[in-house]
Amino acid sequence: MTLFAVRHGATEYSRDRRFAGARDVPLTTDGRLQADAVAQALAGVAAAAVYTSPLERARVCAELIAKHRLEPRVEPDFREMGFGAWEGLRRDELAQRFPREAQAWGLTPHLVTPPDGETLGATAARVRAALARLIAAHAGETAIVVTHAIVLRLIVLAALGLGPERLWSVDASPAGITEIEYAGDWATVHRMNTLAHLEARPEAGA
């Protein structure tokens, strides 16, 4: 099966480099325009299903992508990693308040547990289970999933045969599109975090 994995469009948190995690942060005006651009880029894809994280910023994108053809399916296990006490903090604020944890997050993210948050390993396990269910349900078909930065990185790393400790080896920009083909135990990444569909789009500001 073929999977198009999409990160939601921009939010105030992504613009300010804040940890959003489980917070239900809405898209900015520009984020909605980015989602429209993704929808146009995927309009020709004969998708059997569109899956989405339950968080609003992903659901709105999924609704735009699926408009007039499919009803998005909410999959809770595609929600963003829960960052607990880190949520709402900018990266520089994290470094000030939790200097040791901030340094470890940049170097060994798989060994860090945000206070009251999830571990990267636990996040990877639920994403892996959700992805396995999706692949099994759509053998020989194409599906779209709209999700978040950490989740997208984990999906790509798994396709490349790499573990969560390599989190920062791949990127996941707002409204980026990744295409992965699954065949048996093999996965091929055909494109990753492509942004060409945003290049000709007029900017609307934040």
C-alpha positions as a Python dict, from the first residue, in 0.01 Angstrom:
ca = {
    (1, 'M'): (0, 0, 0),
    (2, 'T'): (99, 363, -43),
    (3, 'L'): (85, 612, 242),
    (4, 'F'): (88, 990, 212),
    (5, 'A'): (185, 1123, 556),
    (6, 'V'): (118, 1493, 609),
    (7, 'R'): (208, 1726, 892),
    (8, 'H'): (-63, 1978, 978),
    (9, 'G'): (-22, 2342, 873),
    (10, 'A'): (131, 2621, 1079),
    (11, 'T'): (10, 2721, 1425),
    (12, 'E'): (121, 2999, 1657),
    (13, 'Y'): (312, 2732, 1848),
    (14, 'S'): (501, 2607, 1542),
    (15, 'R'): (576, 2967, 1442),
    (16, 'D'): (720, 3043, 1786),
    (17, 'R'): (887, 2702, 1821),
    (18, 'R'): (679, 2611, 2125),
    (19, 'F'): (603, 2259, 2240),
    (20, 'A'): (236, 2192, 2158),
    (21, 'G'): (208, 1822, 2233),
    (22, 'A'): (-140, 1731, 2357),
    (23, 'R'): (-263, 2091, 2355),
    (24, 'D'): (-539, 2156, 2105),
    (25, 'V'): (-374, 2447, 1926),
    (26, 'P'): (-563, 2581, 1620),
    (27, 'L'): (-416, 2655, 1280),
    (28, 'T'): (-321, 3013, 1196),
    (29, 'T'): (-469, 3176, 887),
    (30, 'D'): (-155, 3082, 699),
    (31, 'G'): (-180, 2729, 837),
    (32, 'R'): (-523, 2692, 681),
    (33, 'L'): (-389, 2818, 347),
    (34, 'Q'): (-108, 2563, 373),
    (35, 'A'): (-368, 2293, 438),
    (36, 'D'): (-557, 2409, 127),
    (37, 'A'): (-234, 2376, -73),
    (38, 'V'): (-186, 2020, 57),
    (39, 'A'): (-544, 1939, -40),
    (40, 'Q'): (-482, 2066, -392),
    (41, 'A'): (-154, 1873, -417),
    (42, 'L'): (-327, 1549, -316),
    (43, 'A'): (-650, 1608, -511),
    (44, 'G'): (-547, 1357, -775),
    (45, 'V'): (-461, 1083, -526),
    (46, 'A'): (-715, 801, -530),
    (47, 'A'): (-714, 754, -154),
    (48, 'A'): (-922, 480, 5),
    (49, 'A'): (-913, 656, 342),
    (50, 'V'): (-793, 970, 520),
    (51, 'Y'): (-680, 925, 880),
    (52, 'T'): (-617, 1202, 1130),
    (53, 'S'): (-491, 1272, 1477),
    (54, 'P'): (-778, 1381, 1705),
    (55, 'L'): (-614, 1721, 1763),
    (56, 'E'): (-781, 2015, 1587),
    (57, 'R'): (-478, 2132, 1391),
    (58, 'A'): (-460, 1793, 1220),
    (59, 'R'): (-835, 1735, 1192),
    (60, 'V'): (-893, 2062, 1006),
    (61, 'C'): (-624, 1971, 754),
    (62, 'A'): (-768, 1623, 712),
    (63, 'E'): (-1116, 1764, 654),
    (64, 'L'): (-983, 1993, 379),
    (65, 'I'): (-795, 1706, 214),
    (66, 'A'): (-1093, 1470, 233),
    (67, 'K'): (-1355, 1732, 137),
    (68, 'H'): (-1632, 1607, -93),
    (69, 'R'): (-1487, 1257, -120),
    (70, 'L'): (-1417, 1091, 218),
    (71, 'E'): (-1494, 1122, 588),
    (72, 'P'): (-1170, 1150, 789),
    (73, 'R'): (-1114, 867, 1036),
    (74, 'V'): (-985, 981, 1375),
    (75, 'E'): (-702, 761, 1504),
    (76, 'P'): (-602, 862, 1861),
    (77, 'D'): (-265, 687, 1834),
    (78, 'F'): (-156, 934, 1563),
    (79, 'R'): (-177, 1222, 1816),
    (80, 'E'): (139, 1416, 1895),
    (81, 'M'): (378, 1308, 2169),
    (82, 'G'): (262, 1440, 2506),
    (83, 'F'): (520, 1685, 2640),
    (84, 'G'): (362, 1739, 2983),
    (85, 'A'): (522, 2032, 3169),
    (86, 'W'): (709, 2136, 2854),
    (87, 'E'): (391, 2223, 2665),
    (88, 'G'): (360, 2593, 2592),
    (89, 'L'): (733, 2655, 2635),
    (90, 'R'): (958, 2788, 2359),
    (91, 'R'): (1282, 2603, 2297),
    (92, 'D'): (1484, 2878, 2466),
    (93, 'E'): (1249, 2875, 2767),
    (94, 'L'): (1296, 2501, 2800),
    (95, 'A'): (1672, 2551, 2806),
    (96, 'Q'): (1634, 2804, 3087),
    (97, 'R'): (1392, 2604, 3303),
    (98, 'F'): (1510, 2249, 3233),
    (99, 'P'): (1869, 2289, 3107),
    (100, 'R'): (1975, 1927, 3158),
    (101, 'E'): (1660, 1785, 2998),
    (102, 'A'): (1678, 2036, 2711),
    (103, 'Q'): (2033, 1931, 2630),
    (104, 'A'): (1941, 1563, 2645),
    (105, 'W'): (1638, 1620, 2419),
    (106, 'G'): (1871, 1755, 2154),
    (107, 'L'): (2127, 1474, 2188),
    (108, 'T'): (1949, 1162, 2316),
    (109, 'P'): (1574, 1223, 2286),
    (110, 'H'): (1490, 856, 2343),
    (111, 'L'): (1630, 882, 2697),
    (112, 'V'): (1423, 1185, 2804),
    (113, 'T'): (1085, 1183, 2981),
    (114, 'P'): (920, 1527, 3005),
    (115, 'P'): (754, 1574, 3348),
    (116, 'D'): (399, 1436, 3321),
    (117, 'G'): (466, 1361, 2954),
    (118, 'E'): (529, 1060, 2732),
    (119, 'T'): (856, 893, 2649),
    (120, 'L'): (963, 883, 2287),
    (121, 'G'): (962, 504, 2310),
    (122, 'A'): (599, 494, 2424),
    (123, 'T'): (502, 733, 2145),
    (124, 'A'): (686, 519, 1890),
    (125, 'A'): (509, 205, 2013),
    (126, 'R'): (158, 346, 1972),
    (127, 'V'): (243, 498, 1633),
    (128, 'R'): (387, 166, 1518),
    (129, 'A'): (69, -16, 1627),
    (130, 'A'): (-159, 237, 1454),
    (131, 'L'): (47, 220, 1136),
    (132, 'A'): (35, -160, 1134),
    (133, 'R'): (-345, -150, 1161),
    (134, 'L'): (-365, 104, 879),
    (135, 'I'): (-141, -99, 648),
    (136, 'A'): (-335, -419, 720),
    (137, 'A'): (-666, -247, 648),
    (138, 'H'): (-554, -100, 315),
    (139, 'A'): (-347, -365, 139),
    (140, 'G'): (-306, -267, -225),
    (141, 'E'): (-463, 72, -163),
    (142, 'T'): (-356, 430, -91),
    (143, 'A'): (-421, 610, 236),
    (144, 'I'): (-350, 956, 374),
    (145, 'V'): (-267, 1034, 736),
    (146, 'V'): (-252, 1385, 883),
    (147, 'T'): (-45, 1403, 1198),
    (148, 'H'): (236, 1585, 1382),
    (149, 'A'): (612, 1647, 1369),
    (150, 'I'): (732, 1379, 1612),
    (151, 'V'): (488, 1120, 1480),
    (152, 'L'): (592, 1187, 1121),
    (153, 'R'): (959, 1153, 1208),
    (154, 'L'): (888, 819, 1376),
    (155, 'I'): (695, 692, 1072),
    (156, 'V'): (982, 783, 839),
    (157, 'L'): (1249, 640, 1069),
    (158, 'A'): (1061, 309, 1091),
    (159, 'A'): (1037, 296, 711),
    (160, 'L'): (1414, 349, 692),
    (161, 'G'): (1481, 80, 952),
    (162, 'L'): (1602, 334, 1209),
    (163, 'G'): (1503, 369, 1573),
    (164, 'P'): (1363, 664, 1776),
    (165, 'E'): (1715, 756, 1886),
    (166, 'R'): (1768, 892, 1531),
    (167, 'L'): (1477, 1136, 1571),
    (168, 'W'): (1667, 1440, 1447),
    (169, 'S'): (1795, 1266, 1133),
    (170, 'V'): (1475, 1361, 949),
    (171, 'D'): (1266, 1678, 937),
    (172, 'A'): (891, 1740, 939),
    (173, 'S'): (789, 2091, 831),
    (174, 'P'): (435, 2230, 863),
    (175, 'A'): (227, 2105, 566),
    (176, 'G'): (512, 1883, 443),
    (177, 'I'): (413, 1573, 243),
    (178, 'T'): (589, 1236, 273),
    (179, 'E'): (515, 936, 49),
    (180, 'I'): (599, 581, 156),
    (181, 'E'): (526, 252, -20),
    (182, 'Y'): (485, -63, 191),
    (183, 'A'): (528, -409, 38),
    (184, 'G'): (541, -700, 281),
    (185, 'D'): (821, -633, 528),
    (186, 'W'): (977, -371, 301),
    (187, 'A'): (918, 4, 287),
    (188, 'T'): (1038, 256, 28),
    (189, 'V'): (1037, 630, 96),
    (190, 'H'): (957, 791, -239),
    (191, 'R'): (959, 1149, -114),
    (192, 'M'): (1004, 1305, 226),
    (193, 'N'): (883, 1637, 369),
    (194, 'T'): (827, 1787, 24),
    (195, 'L'): (714, 2150, 23),
    (196, 'A'): (692, 2228, -350),
    (197, 'H'): (314, 2269, -325),
    (198, 'L'): (369, 2569, -94),
    (199, 'E'): (616, 2757, -314),
    (200, 'A'): (364, 2925, -546),
    (201, 'R'): (117, 2993, -266),
    (202, 'P'): (66, 3359, -167),
    (203, 'E'): (158, 3422, 195),
    (204, 'A'): (-112, 3541, 432),
    (205, 'G'): (111, 3619, 725),
    (206, 'A'): (57, 3446, 1061),
}
